[in-house]
Amino acid sequence: MNQFIQSWLLQCFVIFLIVGSLAGMVAGALLLLRPQSLQRTNSLLNRWVSTRHLDQSLERTVALDPFFYRHRRASGALMLLGALYILYFFAVRMDRPEMIGGLARSFKMPVQLVSGLLDALTLSALTGAMFAVAISLFLLLRPSLLRNFEQGANRWVSMRRALKPMEMQRSGMDEYVFKYSQQAGILLVFGSLYVLVILLFWFGH
């Protein structure tokens, strides 16, 4: 990455931390002086956003298998041609040293890193192409042999149980902070002030 971009990103990150420290000092001062106003603001900002509508969209199944079985010859032939081209490109046509040098110059990355990433990409592409060749041959010759594989691969995994913890409100931290508002405010003010002084000193030099 360009050194100018790295320096610019670092400065933006430091400015973000400085703004966060100032916000922490303001919040700590409100906890010390007027905790009721901060509690009212907190109740307004803690508006609950449900993810149930996301669950409903993720729970919908999209069946593409009937289309491939209905047009098995055309889909099998196209899949076979695409897989053979990938095999030909990565195994025969690709000039590995030239591609590594070009990618390393374009992205300004070490040659060893580009070589490892390209090898991983090549291995993944070749493995996927071989798998696609097998699937396309089954579609063209014996589509009935794909039934058992299709039933195992199309096993439904519900996202409702995985996203259920996101639907639970956790307000224990807020209650604890407002219960000990003076102690939390002192810690927040001094902690933010300490971080702010260090960041301003670093940013000034």
Order of alpha helices (4+ residues) and beta strands (2+ residues): alpha-alpha-alpha-alpha-alpha-alpha-alpha-alpha-alpha-alpha-alpha
